[in-house]
Amino acid sequence: MSADSAKPVGKRSATPTLLMIGLLVVGLIMYMVILGWRGFQLIASGTAAGIGVGIGVLILPVLGAWMIYSTLAAGLWHQRLVAAAQAVGRDLDVSELPRRASGRIEREAADELFAQVRDEWVADPDDWVNTYRIARAYDYAGDRTRARQMMKTAVAQYRTVSGT
């Protein structure tokens, strides 16, 4: 393999991930169509139990569609934030932090990174980049719940600033 064709360390092709997401979404859509069809069959049975269960079954594809949409939309917004933060040169660089055998950042290093990023965020919590960075720092420190909350806030701030 030549040096020109070698990929940078840590950079992988997104194609396999996108293919897997596509296959999962297609599978879920097929499942939701079957569920919807079954719901209509139950309603068409005309019995009180069939109608009740059929309505309940019809709710499942609606919930599934909403979950697919919200998950994919959040992922797309997160990717936009990554690209925008990289464009302004303020994405978190964790390439030099020590890692466990599993690939996760060592706890002490993640905590130090979090303390640094938290100070930046406290100084300007209305800056979407600071909020994005603290969301990432929460994730690296293992607090996924706060990471999700802060990423939602970062997306809202970014949408306000960018007008999208």
C-alpha positions in Angstrom: 0.0 0.0 0.0 1.4 3.4 -0.9 1.6 6.3 1.5 -0.8 8.2 -0.7 -3.6 5.7 -0.3 -3.1 5.2 3.4 -5.9 6.6 5.6 -4.9 8.8 8.6 -4.9 6.9 11.9 -8.4 7.1 13.5 -10.1 8.0 10.3 -12.4 5.3 9.0 -14.7 5.2 6.0 -18.3 6.0 6.9 -19.7 3.7 4.2 -20.1 0.6 6.3 -21.8 2.5 9.0 -24.1 4.2 6.6 -24.9 0.9 4.9 -25.8 -0.7 8.3 -28.0 2.3 9.2 -29.7 2.0 5.8 -30.3 -1.7 6.2 -31.7 -1.3 9.8 -34.0 1.5 8.7 -35.3 -0.6 5.7 -35.8 -3.6 8.1 -37.7 -1.4 10.6 -39.9 0.1 7.9 -40.8 -3.4 6.6 -41.6 -4.4 10.2 -43.8 -1.3 10.7 -45.6 -2.0 7.4 -46.4 -5.5 8.6 -47.5 -4.2 12.0 -49.8 -1.7 10.3 -51.3 -4.3 8.1 -51.9 -6.6 11.1 -53.5 -3.7 13.0 -55.9 -3.1 10.1 -56.7 -6.8 10.0 -57.5 -6.8 13.7 -59.7 -3.7 13.4 -61.5 -5.3 10.4 -62.3 -8.4 12.6 -65.1 -6.3 14.1 -64.8 -7.6 17.6 -64.3 -5.2 20.5 -61.0 -6.9 21.5 -59.8 -6.9 17.9 -60.5 -3.3 17.4 -58.8 -2.4 20.7 -55.7 -4.4 20.0 -55.7 -3.2 16.4 -55.6 0.4 17.4 -52.8 -0.4 19.9 -50.9 -2.2 17.1 -51.4 0.8 14.8 -49.8 3.1 17.3 -46.5 1.1 17.3 -45.5 2.0 13.7 -46.2 5.6 14.4 -44.0 5.5 17.4 -41.3 3.6 15.5 -41.4 6.2 12.6 -41.0 9.0 15.1 -38.1 7.2 16.9 -36.3 6.6 13.5 -36.8 10.2 12.5 -35.7 11.8 15.8 -32.6 9.5 16.0 -31.5 10.2 12.4 -32.2 13.9 12.7 -30.2 14.2 15.9 -27.3 12.3 14.3 -27.3 14.6 11.3 -27.3 17.7 13.5 -24.5 16.3 15.6 -22.5 15.8 12.4 -23.2 19.4 11.3 -21.9 20.6 14.7 -18.7 18.5 14.4 -18.1 19.9 10.9 -18.8 23.5 12.0 -16.6 23.2 15.1 -13.8 21.8 13.0 -14.3 24.6 10.5 -13.6 27.2 13.2 -10.8 25.1 14.7 -12.5 24.5 18.0 -13.2 20.8 17.9 -11.9 18.8 20.9 -8.6 17.1 20.0 -8.4 13.9 22.0 -5.9 12.2 19.8 -3.0 12.5 22.3 -5.0 11.4 25.4 -4.1 8.1 26.9 -6.5 5.3 26.1 -7.6 2.0 27.7 -7.3 -1.3 25.8 -10.9 -0.8 24.8 -10.1 2.5 23.1 -11.9 4.7 25.6 -10.0 7.6 27.1 -8.5 7.0 30.5 -10.7 8.2 33.3 -8.2 10.7 34.8 -7.4 12.2 31.3 -11.2 12.5 30.6 -11.7 14.2 33.9 -8.9 16.7 33.3 -10.3 17.4 29.8 -13.7 17.9 31.3 -12.5 20.4 33.9 -10.8 22.4 31.2 -13.8 22.4 28.9 -16.2 23.1 31.9 -14.2 26.3 32.7 -14.5 27.5 29.1 -18.3 26.7 29.1 -18.8 28.5 32.4 -17.1 31.6 30.9 -19.5 31.6 28.0 -22.4 29.2 28.2 -24.3 30.8 25.3 -21.6 29.9 22.8 -22.7 26.8 20.9 -19.1 25.6 20.4 -18.5 25.7 24.1 -21.8 23.8 24.7 -20.8 21.3 22.0 -17.4 20.9 23.6 -18.8 20.3 27.0 -21.2 17.7 25.6 -18.3 15.8 24.1 -16.3 16.2 27.4 -19.3 14.7 29.3 -19.3 11.8 26.9 -15.6 11.2 27.3 -16.0 11.3 31.1 -18.7 8.7 30.9 -21.8 10.8 31.7 -23.9 10.0 28.6 -27.1 11.5 30.1 -25.6 15.0 30.5 -23.8 14.6 27.2 -27.1 14.1 25.4 -28.7 17.0 27.2 -25.8 19.4 26.4 -25.7 18.2 22.8 -29.4 19.0 22.4 -28.7 22.5 23.9 -25.7 22.9 21.5 -27.9 22.0 18.5 -30.5 24.6 19.6 -27.9 27.3 20.1 -26.3 26.4 16.7 -29.7 26.6 15.0 -30.4 30.0 16.5 -27.0 31.4 15.5 -27.0 29.8 12.0 -30.7 30.6 11.3 -31.5 27.0 10.4 
